[in-house]
Amino acid sequence: MQLSFGDAEYNGKRKRTRREVFLAEMDQVVPWKALLALIEPHYPTSGQPG
């Protein structure tokens, strides 16, 4: 997602919350695509079973 100029200016002035810091660190540490590929075959799909 691309930030607008207003968003970028606002982000520079306010303190980041613990939640924002945590989520940013998780995005860097966790290989999300590999994790989702591992889980996806076992995750139930929507619709009628069987």
Summary of the structure (lengths in Angstrom):
residues: 50
radius of gyration: 17.6
end to end distance: 38.1
largest distance: 53.8
contacts: 60
relative contact order: 0.07
helix: 64%
strand: 0%
